[in-house]
Each structure stands twice: as C-alpha cells, then as structure tokens.
Amino acid sequence: MTWRGRVVLFLFALVLHLPCLSAELEVADQVSTDFGELQVVRLPYEDGTYGPPSKIMLNGKEIFLPPNTEPYVSLHGTYRLRNGQAVLASSNCGGSGCRIDPLLFILLSKRGPPRVVTHPDFFSEINVIKAIGKSGKVIVDLGYYRQKKKIAVLELGNLSIAFKKSTNRRLIDDECKSLYAALNACIRPHSSPSGCPNYSNTDFATGGFSGSNAEVWHVRFASHYPGFNRDGFIESCNSACESGTLKSYEVFRSQACTMPRPSPAVHTDSAPAALRR
C-alpha cells in the first residue's frame, strides 16, 4: 500500500473513532476564551451513566483535575488580565454537608501552558463569591469571615487574601431570621434528662451547634457576619431550652443580632499639675 493510501486509511479510521471519543465524555459546562473552548466534563461509569463534573479541559486537553475528595467542579467566570485571562473555578465534595467550596484561578496566557493559582484561605464561609475584573487584576468579594470583610486579589499572577474590620453592628435581617429559626433546636432538649447544652466554649463559626444539618449551617453562616452577638444568642438559646418556648423575634433580634456600641474612650489628663495651670 502506498503512503497516500495509508494516510487515507488513517484519516478514515480517525473519523470513525471520533464519535467514540466524544461519547466518552459529557460536557457539563462550557465557556469561550481567547485561547479556545473551556469545558467542564463528566466522566462515564462502567454502567454507562456519568459521574460528577470533575475535569476542566481546554481545546480537548485536560488542564485541571480536582482531588478525589472534591470531585464536583464549577466555573464562576472569566476575567481579562494584562497578559491573558483568568478563569475562576471551584471544587466541592458534594452532598448537603459540603457548603464551602475551595476556589482557584486557572491562568491562560500565550507565554506558557495554563497555570493553576490558589491559596489555603481562598474560599467563602458564607457562600458569597462576587468577582470583578479591574485594571488587569481580579478582585473577589468572599463575604465575611469571623465578622471581618474577606477579599481576594489576583494581580500579576499572585493571589492574596485580606481581612478588613467592619463597622456594621447589626446583622442583616435574612441572616437574623435564619438564626431565629435555628432556635428550635434549643427547645428540643427542654425535657431531656441530659439537660440543656452548654455553649459557653463553643465555636459556632466551625459548626459547633447541636441541631439539624440546616440549623447547624444557619448558625455557622450567621456567626461570620458582623452584628452577630454570640453572648446574646447563647442567652436566647438557654432561655428557649429552659422555658420550652421562643421569645418574640423582636426581642431575639435585639439580643442576638445587634452588637452594642463600644463605650467611648475616657481620656485622662496626665500632665503635671504645674503644666495644667
């Protein structure tokens, strides 16, 4: 067989094989970039069904595969940089208990292959992920972390995380209502022989609350917002457990969803009496 015949045979075989290759993967999400098509794909199981969206590909080539413990991949947006583009993505372990997604950037550039950039603190404790591109960098609002504003900045290929104090003293109403609903978990031990739970040393921000999955997460989310009054919430929970009833929402809001104003500083004149005359 001549070389031309072999080439024709190879191309014919390749065309026949292409549908098989495409059938092996299922596209879960797709976005166009300056460097080609970016796809999140599902891998097939032996029974013909497909698994979670667990791989990111660029023009048919794998560029990101998450760890086995967090196989659910999502895309959040693409942003222009000075020398390319950044793709914001996340991975998740799946299930009702997996509500905090580790985030990452995939940097696309003509200068080299795709590069993954992340940070141990690149996540949102309250499910807030708002990114904007500005002057060649990407700024990501990650909500609040332990009452402080959390901001991630991608600039010149480097990712940094900053925490800023907030002056807010009042918890937003939606979070306060969710917190109030979680108080039902405080009523349940009312007749329990073991008595009411002791939350004096509990860290609510890491899930240290006894209740249903939804109630635990309501308290966890709310505790990160400025305005969450930990002592007031514990007092409200103890009252609900001891009495078997809830106080009104208005009373609860004033106790658990509002921080008192700081006491004004007292300035003393420490100058010697001779100089004060």
Secondary structure as UniProt FT lines:
FT   HELIX           3..23
FT   STRAND          26..33
FT   TURN            34..35
FT   STRAND          36..44
FT   TURN            46..47
FT   STRAND          50..58
FT   TURN            59..60
FT   STRAND          61..64
FT   TURN            68..69
FT   STRAND          72..81
FT   TURN            82..83
FT   STRAND          84..92
FT   TURN            96..97
FT   STRAND          103..109
FT   TURN            110..111
FT   STRAND          112..117
FT   TURN            120..121
FT   TURN            125..126
FT   STRAND          130..134
FT   TURN            135..136
FT   STRAND          137..145
FT   TURN            146..147
FT   STRAND          148..155
FT   TURN            156..157
FT   STRAND          158..165
FT   HELIX           173..182
FT   HELIX           184..187
FT   HELIX           188..191
FT   TURN            193..194
FT   TURN            200..201
FT   HELIX           204..206
FT   HELIX           213..224
FT   TURN            226..227
FT   HELIX           230..243
FT   HELIX           249..256
FT   HELIX           273..276
//
